[in-house]
Amino acid sequence: LRQVQTQNNKSVNEALNQVLIDEEDYAGLRASIDAYDNFDNIALAQQLEKHELLEFRRISAYLYKGNNRWKQSVELCKKDKLYKDAMEYAAESRQPEIAEELLAYFLDNKLHDCFAASLCQMYDLLHPDVILEMAWKHKIMDFAMPYMIQVMRDYHSRVRAHICIYYHE
């Protein structure tokens, strides 16, 4: 099957992917889906979502992400405590709602370090007033302070740049 897979035939890809799942070869499956894209992505993601091995569920989240099913991808990562992946996929989504939902999840579960890390990873998606309110309500201002300092620095730089342009014209 591997020799014929270079033709990127859907039937061959799906058969080989199933063999790799049956053999519990998650590294081989990941390599296969990265190299050959002609297969039913969503069907495979749904199958792997229920797999007993974590790495196969991780591949499921990866497949959902690749098909712009960001919410499903992040939800699956949260369920399996794959927080680094959840942060990465939320950032890649470019959707502030998904980012804020993930932050709320971290706060609700007292995962303050994940909250702080997310502020860096999803920086450009976030609204400073929302972050400030979340941190204040959960009494974790220290975790949000590096983010807030960076926001202030960025605002100051922008204002200063506009002032310089204004006075030099």
N, C-alpha and C positions, 0 to 999 in steps of 0.2 A: 504493500500500500504506500509506503514512504517513497518508493521509486516513482510511482505514478502520480503522487501528490503534486509534483512540480507542475503538472498541467492545471492545477487549481480547479479540479472538477468537484462540483458540489457533493455528489454521491460518495466519491472517494474521501473527500475531506470529512464528511459526517461519519463515515464508517471508521476512519482512522481515529477521529476524535473519540468515538464511542469505545474503541479498543483501549485508548489511553486512559479513559475514565475507568473502564473495567479493571485495568492493571494498576489503577491508582497512581498513575504517572502524571502528577500535576505540572511538573516542569516541562515534560514533553507536550502536554496539552497547551500550555501557555505558549510554547515555541511554535506549535502548529497553528494556533489561532492568530498569532502575530505575523506569521509568514504567509498564510493562506486564508484569505477572507471570504471565500465562496462557500458559505454554510449559513444555516438559519441561526443567526446570532441570538435572537430572543428566545427561541426554543431551547438552545443550549444553556443560556443564562437561567431560564426557569428550571431546567433539569438540575443544574449545579447548585442553585439556590437552596435546595433541600438536601444536598450531599452531606454525609456525616463528617467528612474531612474539611477542616477550616480552609485550607488552601484552595479547594475547589469552590467554596463559597466566595472566597476572595476573587477568583476568576469570574464568578458570576457578577459581582459588583463591577469588575473591570469591563465586562461585556455590556452591562447596562450603561455604564459611563460612555462607552464607545458608540452607543446608540442614542445618546442625548437623553437618557432616562435618568437624569441626575438625582432626582428625589429617591427613586428606588435604589440607586447605587449607594447613596449616603445612608439611607435607612438600613440597608443590609450591612454596611460597615459598622454602624452604631450597634446593631444587634449582636454582631460578632466581636465587638470591642476593638475593631480595627480603626482606631481613632486617627492615626496618621493618614491612612487612606481616606477616611471621611473628610478630613481637613483638605487634603489635596483635591479630591473630587468636588467638594463644595467650592473651592477657589476656582477650579477649572470651569465650573458651571457658569460663572460670571453672573449669577443670580443672587442679589442681596437677600432675598427671602430665605433661600436655602442656607446661606451663611448664618443669618440671624437665628434660624431654627436650630442649627447645629450648636451655636453659642448657648442658646436657651437650654438645650439638652445637657450640655456640659455643666451649666450652672445648677440645673435641677438635680444632677447626679453628683454634685460637689467635686467635679473634675476641674478644679481651678487651674492646674497647670496646663491642661488641654485648652481651656478658655484662653489663657494668656498666649499660648502658642498659636492658636487660631487667629488671634488679633494680628499677629505678624503675617501669617500666611494668607489671610484674606483681607489684608489692610485696605486695598483700594475698593473693596465692595461694601465696606462698612460705613455707617453713619456715626460720627463721633458722639452726637447727642444720645443716640440709642445705646451705645457702648457705655457711656458715662452713667446713664440711668440704670442699666443692667448691673454694672459693678456696684453702684451705690446701694441699690435695693438688696443685693446679696452680701453687702459689707465686705467686698473684696477689692477696694480701690487700689490697693498695692499691686494687684495682678494686672490692672488696666493702666497703671501709671506709665509704663514704658510706651504703650500705644499712644496715650494722650500727649506725652512729651513730643513724640514724633509728629503727631498731628499739628501741634502748636508750631513746631519748627517748620513744617511744610507750609502752613498758613503764613507764617512770618516771612519766609523766603518769597512766596508769591506776592505778598503785599509789597515787600521791598523792591522786587523786580518791577512791579507796576509803577511804583513811585519813581524809580530811576528812569524808566521809559518816559513817564509823564514830564519830568523835569529836564530831560535831555532833548525834547522835541521843540 
